[in-house]
Amino acid sequence: MSYIHFDKTELINLNYSLEKETIRSNRSGCYTSTTIIGCNTRKYHGLLVAPQPQIDSQLHVLLSTIHETVIQHGASFNLGISKYPGIYSPRGHKYLEDYSSEPIPKLTYRVGGVVLQKEIILDTTVDRMMIKYTLLDAHSPTTLRLSPFLAFRGYHSLSKANTYVNKKYLKVDSGVQFKLYEAYSPLSLQISKENEFVPAPDWYYDIEYIREKERGYEFKEDLYLPGFFEFNIKKGEAVIFSAGLEEADPTLLEEAFDRELKRRTPRDNFENCLKNSAGQFISRRGGETRVIAGYPWFGWWGRDTFIALPGLTLTQGDSGTFLEVMKTMSKDVKGALFPNVGSGVTTNMNTLDAPLWYFWAWQQYEQYTGDRETITKNYLTVLKGIIEGLIQGTEFNIKVQDNGLLHGGQKGIALTWMDAVTSDGPVTPRIGCPVEINSLWYNALCYYHELTGDKEIENLAQKVKESFLDEFWLEDKGYLADVINNGTKDWSIRPNMVFATSLPFSPLKDTQKAEVLEVIKLNLLTTRGLRTLAPNDPSYKGYYQGNQYQRDNAYHQGTVWPWLLGHFVEGYLKIHRKAGKNMIEKLIKGFDDTMSQYGVGTIAEIYDGDPPHRPKGAISQAWSVGELLRIMYLIKQY
């Protein structure tokens, strides 16, 4: 039996199966995502979601779904499923017998004497997805009908029926090509055997996405069905369907499918699932290599890239991809700052920690590879520019105070990773000197001095260390203040102090680190990561739910983040060494259940603060996956 497997009783239970989502991406920036039964529950779901750079910087849903129909003796059995007001129609999930994901999603349907297998894969380097249909059993002549539902819209929006859709199509080799709107790339739908395309253009109205409804967003969409493909299929025969932005050679589809299959690492255990998931965040397009922060709705983010990258690449021995990403990101620096999100005209620079995580990422590279020369030869100018820019001061009131501590923030803007903003403003503005910023600042200064021997930077680092201990540490409490601003100190118990225990250079003594870790362990540690606020705090929110306003208010007010666990584990192992290994191993083993819980084969963005810590947010997050891989690497070092 496959490591990740769902049987018929689980698949036909909609309350169960609609909570399980799949995500597969390729290296050109495309992805395919839906639930395990093929019913789309988000506007972000689709069989081919691809970049359209000629339109904008976001992804676009081109092929939303396909409904397959098995035809025997004139009787039709539709295997598809969609949600409409009050009903699911058709209810093809009732024919599902089995789902496995090793090494790719594989669904098995049984309709009377017909057993049909469906396997889905993305081409690694081109904008194309393929579905392999194999007729495992049949006692009578069988016809398969494929009905493609098209969207052609940005993945943050929804399609609505209109009169200006282009209903014309071009015939291509063993298929047809559509371009619903002028700005789009044409979509070629092709099949590996002779088939008939029957044009029957129609709109399907009010298809509902239940997760969008839960999240308080618009949730009804109209999809365009241009017609359907029909072909006969024999017992034992396999037929490939292809949807791509470039016309394919149908005679080579089977070869292309098999070639892609051989590239896949089997998802036969927890670690291999993480390795597969890690690769899916790497996107190479237009000469750039970037890290997608999360699926299905995130693009690339500055801080997320630097935090996630070592775990996604270096733990796998892939220093080449690490260097590709760092080279791309280094071109984006402006003065002392990196983009928080976006590039070009859409660049948003409101992040104080991204440039400091850039130093940490290089430290990880040197630690994993022993290669300092690449850093000093090619990137020392960038590192120097960041430090000088922060010392001189830059936008968002970012400046170094007289005591050496790094200050930042202005009304209405959140500069740290706790960046949720509602109509009321930032939920956790943290204006002043945040504890993790100054832990990272001290670490960056020390590393730069180590690289260069710069005495002025060494003196500044020493000043920062002394001020950090004077300002953030209180012996009676045994932990660090979260933010200091004009003499006011926020003593909320948050996970941001954990970085003072984990970073290569820390201003804390080991005894202080041990006390901080104990406070975190008692108040914030869960089986899924660290809470963002202690449960006894009046502002604590135990559940991440409701509309956007409610969710944003809970995002960093108790919600659990798996990525924080990486730094707790690193700090904990530094203090307790082998004695702490057993607890950490049990903690990581507990994540095994998550592989079939939410995003199948991957780790979610966040989890509820209260038990049972249900997964929430994006179904697959880069720094969640990256930091778990880094934890597993750290454990092996002991």
Secondary structure, DSSP 8 states (H G I E B T S, - for coil): --SSEEEHHHHS-HHHHTT-EEEEE-TTS-EEEEETTS---STT-EEEEEE-TTT-SSEEEEEEEEEEEEEETTEEEE--EEEETTEEEEEGGGGEEEEE-SSS-EEEEEETTEEEEEEEEE-SSSSEEEEEEEEEE-SS-EEEEEEEEEEEEETTS-----S-S---EEEETTEEEE-SSTTS--EEEEESS--EEEEEEEEEEEEE-HHHHHTTS--EEEEEEEEEEEEEE-TT-EEEEEEESS---GGGHHHHHHHHHHH-----SHHHHHHHHHHTTEEEETTEEEEB-EETT--BBHHHHHHHHHHHHGGGT-HHHHHHHHHHHHTT-BTTB--SB--GGG-B---SSHHHHHHHHHHHHHHHH---HHHHHHTHHHHHHHHHHHHH-BTTTBEE-TTS-EEB-BTTB--SS---EETTEESS---BEEHHHHHHHHHHHHHHHHHH--HHHHHHHHHHHHHHHHHHEETTTTEE-SEEETTEEE----GGGGHHHHSSS-SS-HHHHHHHHHHHHHHTEETTEEESS-TTSTT------SSHHHHHHHTTTT-EETTHHHHHHHHHHHHHTHHHHHHHHHHHHGGGGGGGTSBTTS--SEE-SSTT--EES-SEEHHHHHHHHHHHHHHHT-
